[in-house]
Amino acid sequence: MSSQVKYGIYLIFYFGKRKNKDLFMSRIKNTILEKYIKQIEIITIDLQK
């Protein structure tokens, strides 16, 4: 059985420090294969105090 899904969503809840958020997001983006990068939406919900 093959998947018919063409697009995906990464839903991320971020609890870390504000100054590390950009580094965190770049690491997430680096885990996505180049051929899928345009098919995946990354949504970050910032839950810092």
N, C-alpha and C positions, 0 to 999 in steps of 0.2 A: 504494500500500500504506500503510495507516495503522497506527500503533503501538497495541497493545492493553495496553500497560504502564500500570498505574494508580498505581504507587508507585515511588519512586526512593531511592537512597542516595548521599550524598556521603561518601566515605571519605577523610579528610584526615589526613595525617601532618604533625605540627607540630614543627618544629625550632627555632623562634624563641625570643625572650626571654619569660620568664614574665609580665612586666608588660604585654606587648603582646598576649597571647593573647586577651583579651576584645575588644580592638579588631579583631583579625584575624577572630574569629568573627562579630562584628557586620557586618563587611564581606562575609563569605561569605553571611550571611543576607539582606543587602540585595540580593544579585545574583539571588535567587530571586523569581520573579514571585509576587504576592500570591495568585493563584488556585491555585498549586502548593504553597504553604508547608506546608499540612497533609498533603501527600502525599509529602513528602521528609523523610527521616531524615538528620541530620548526625551522623556518627560521627567523633570526633577522637581520634587516637592521639598522645599527647604523648611525643615522643622527645628531650626536652631532657636534657642531662647533669646 
